[in-house]
Amino acid sequence: MKISDEYYSNNYFDINVAPQIKEVITWKLVSQLLRRYPDRYKIIETHPCSGIYDCISLYSLNGHQIAAFNRKGRLHIMNEKSHDIKEAINIWQMLVAGEFQESLDLFCRALDLEIPKHRPASSASVVTYRFMSACISFSCFGYNRYKWVNGYFDTSGFGGGIREKEFSKFKEAQNLLERLSKFMRERGQQTHILVNPAYNFWFLLRNDEPVLCVHIDGEVFKYNDSNNLVKMYRKYKRMFRLVTYSMGDFVAIEEQ
């Protein structure tokens, strides 16, 4: 099947895709986009429209929203100047149909990016996002629900702010957040998404309970331990080794 205009059509039939599959697809596409263009975008979780939508959003380094994977809708490509939706793509249908590479190329072209002939070396943040994608991939048809949530609950509805409950489970991550927050407060830059340190943390939830935490600079936190993903990746050369080391017990449960 070739990409055609039907994926852009408002009349195209929206098939139901399970939330867990959308979670896996989102992180696979985002991690591979950043693998092509390392350190070009900031990734955060957003909940616009009074908190109704559930999005993984891409921001440029000057703070403009570029795109949003709305897991309750479509992939939105934003107009960087007006902040309106420029294109809405039925990305879920394309990816469920097995057109991953073609979908990734389409995404790049929609962002006016030149597709590289060779992927550059992965930066610390790219290794982290690849790790996040690998952690979630095994859950597609498992018994439990897994989901990555941002360290800052960004919503246009009620209840936004730092995810204090999740941070309290990981003392090393909590201490790091406190140190970074103090540094940012002293600089008077606490709230902007590009510098608010809580946005740089992500929690992996298993049935709504946090089981893992990462910082995009390459740190992974377990309840009583932490490791550097970049050092581990240089040692083992395979992402699955990092996943089994960090959450082997949970992977074993899903395989039973």
C-alpha positions in Angstrom: 0.0 0.0 0.0 1.3 3.4 -0.9 0.8 6.6 1.0 -2.1 8.5 -0.6 -4.2 11.6 0.1 -6.7 9.4 1.9 -4.5 9.6 5.0 -5.0 13.3 5.1 -8.8 13.2 4.4 -11.3 14.1 7.1 -13.5 11.5 5.6 -11.1 8.6 6.0 -12.5 5.9 8.3 -10.8 6.0 11.7 -10.2 2.4 12.8 -10.1 1.7 16.5 -6.5 1.2 17.6 -5.9 -0.1 21.2 -4.3 2.5 23.5 -1.3 0.2 24.3 -0.6 -0.2 20.6 -0.7 3.6 20.1 1.7 4.0 23.0 4.2 1.6 21.4 3.8 3.2 17.9 4.2 6.7 19.3 7.5 6.0 21.0 8.8 4.0 18.1 8.2 6.8 15.7 9.4 9.6 18.0 12.6 7.7 18.9 13.5 7.0 15.3 12.8 10.6 14.3 15.2 11.8 16.9 17.7 9.2 15.9 17.7 10.8 12.5 17.9 14.4 13.9 19.5 14.2 17.4 19.0 17.1 19.8 16.8 19.1 17.4 13.6 18.8 19.3 12.3 18.6 22.9 9.6 16.0 23.7 7.0 16.6 26.3 3.5 15.2 27.2 0.6 17.7 26.7 -3.1 17.6 27.4 -4.7 20.4 25.4 -8.4 21.1 24.9 -9.1 21.4 28.6 -7.2 18.2 29.3 -9.2 16.0 26.9 -6.4 15.2 24.5 -3.4 13.0 25.2 -0.4 14.1 23.2 3.3 13.5 22.9 4.4 16.8 21.5 7.5 18.0 19.7 8.9 21.4 20.4 11.6 23.3 18.6 14.5 24.5 20.7 13.1 28.0 20.5 9.9 26.9 22.2 7.5 26.5 19.3 5.3 23.4 19.1 6.1 21.5 15.9 3.9 18.5 16.0 1.6 16.5 18.4 0.8 12.8 18.4 -2.8 12.9 19.7 -3.5 9.4 20.9 -7.2 10.3 20.9 -7.0 11.7 17.4 -4.4 12.1 14.7 -0.8 13.3 14.2 -1.0 17.1 14.0 1.6 19.1 12.2 1.6 22.6 13.5 2.1 26.0 11.9 5.1 27.3 13.8 4.1 30.9 13.4 0.3 30.8 14.0 0.4 27.7 16.2 -2.7 26.4 14.3 -2.9 22.8 12.9 -1.4 22.8 9.4 -2.0 19.1 8.7 -3.8 16.2 10.4 -2.5 12.8 9.4 -4.1 9.4 10.1 -0.8 8.1 11.3 -2.3 5.2 13.3 -3.9 3.6 10.3 -0.6 3.8 8.3 1.5 2.3 11.1 -0.9 -0.5 12.0 -0.9 -1.4 8.3 2.8 -2.0 8.7 4.2 1.0 6.8 6.6 2.2 9.5 9.5 3.3 7.3 7.1 5.0 4.9 5.3 6.7 7.8 8.6 7.9 9.2 9.6 9.4 5.9 6.2 11.1 5.6 6.6 12.5 9.0 10.0 13.9 8.1 8.7 15.5 4.9 5.7 17.0 6.7 8.3 18.7 9.0 10.2 19.9 5.9 13.2 17.8 6.9 15.7 16.3 4.5 15.9 12.5 5.0 19.5 11.7 5.8 21.3 8.9 4.0 23.0 7.8 7.2 21.9 8.1 10.8 24.3 10.1 13.0 25.6 8.8 16.3 23.0 8.7 19.0 23.4 11.5 21.6 22.5 10.9 25.3 18.9 12.0 24.8 18.5 9.8 21.7 19.8 6.8 23.6 17.2 7.6 26.3 14.3 7.9 23.9 15.4 4.7 22.1 15.5 3.0 25.6 12.0 4.3 26.3 10.7 2.9 23.0 12.3 -0.5 23.7 10.9 -0.6 27.2 7.4 -0.2 26.0 7.6 -2.4 22.9 7.2 -5.7 24.7 3.9 -4.6 26.3 1.9 -4.6 23.1 0.0 -7.8 23.8 0.9 -8.3 27.4 -1.3 -8.6 30.5 -0.6 -5.2 31.9 -0.9 -1.6 30.8 2.3 0.3 30.3 2.6 4.0 29.6 5.3 6.7 29.7 4.3 10.0 31.4 6.2 13.2 31.7 7.6 14.4 35.0 5.5 17.5 34.5 1.7 17.1 33.9 1.1 19.8 31.3 -2.6 20.4 30.8 -4.9 23.2 29.8 -7.4 21.8 32.3 -7.1 21.4 36.1 -4.4 19.6 38.1 -1.3 20.5 36.2 2.2 20.5 37.8 5.1 18.3 38.8 4.1 14.7 39.3 5.0 14.6 43.0 3.6 11.1 43.6 5.8 9.6 40.9 8.9 11.4 42.0 8.4 10.3 45.6 9.0 6.6 44.5 12.5 7.4 43.2 14.6 9.3 45.8 17.6 9.8 43.5 15.5 11.3 40.8 13.6 13.4 43.3 16.9 14.8 44.7 18.2 15.5 41.2 15.0 17.4 40.4 15.3 19.5 43.6 18.9 20.4 42.8 18.0 21.3 39.2 15.0 23.3 40.3 17.0 25.3 42.8 19.5 26.1 40.1 16.7 27.3 37.7 15.0 29.3 40.4 18.2 31.2 41.0 18.3 32.0 37.3 14.6 33.0 37.3 13.7 30.4 34.7 11.5 28.0 36.5 8.3 27.7 34.3 9.4 27.7 30.6 9.2 24.2 29.0 12.8 24.5 27.7 14.3 24.9 31.1 11.8 23.6 33.7 13.7 20.4 34.8 10.6 18.3 35.5 9.9 18.1 31.8 13.2 16.2 31.4 12.0 13.3 33.5 9.7 10.5 32.4 8.1 7.7 34.4 7.1 4.3 33.1 3.7 3.4 34.6 2.6 -0.2 34.9 -1.2 -0.2 35.6 -0.8 3.4 36.7 2.0 2.7 39.2 5.5 4.0 38.4 8.1 1.2 38.0 11.0 3.2 36.3 12.2 6.7 35.8 14.5 8.3 33.2 16.1 11.6 32.7 16.8 12.5 29.1 20.5 13.1 29.7 20.8 9.3 30.0 20.1 8.4 33.6 17.7 5.6 34.5 16.3 5.3 38.0 14.9 2.3 39.8 13.5 2.5 43.3 16.8 2.1 45.0 19.3 2.3 42.2 20.4 4.3 39.1 22.6 3.8 36.1 23.8 5.7 33.1 22.2 4.5 29.9 25.0 5.9 27.7 27.7 4.0 29.5 25.6 0.8 29.5 24.9 1.2 25.8 28.6 1.7 25.0 29.3 -1.5 27.0 26.6 -3.8 25.7 25.9 -2.3 22.2 22.3 -3.6 22.2 19.3 -1.8 23.5 17.5 -5.0 24.7 20.4 -5.6 27.2 19.6 -2.2 28.8 15.9 -3.1 29.0 16.4 -6.5 30.5 18.9 -5.1 33.0 16.5 -2.2 34.0 13.2 -4.0 34.1 13.9 -7.7 33.6 11.3 -8.9 36.2 8.5 -7.0 34.4 9.5 -8.4 31.0 9.5 -11.9 32.5 6.0 -11.4 33.9 4.6 -10.4 30.5 6.2 -13.5 28.9 4.5 -15.9 31.3 
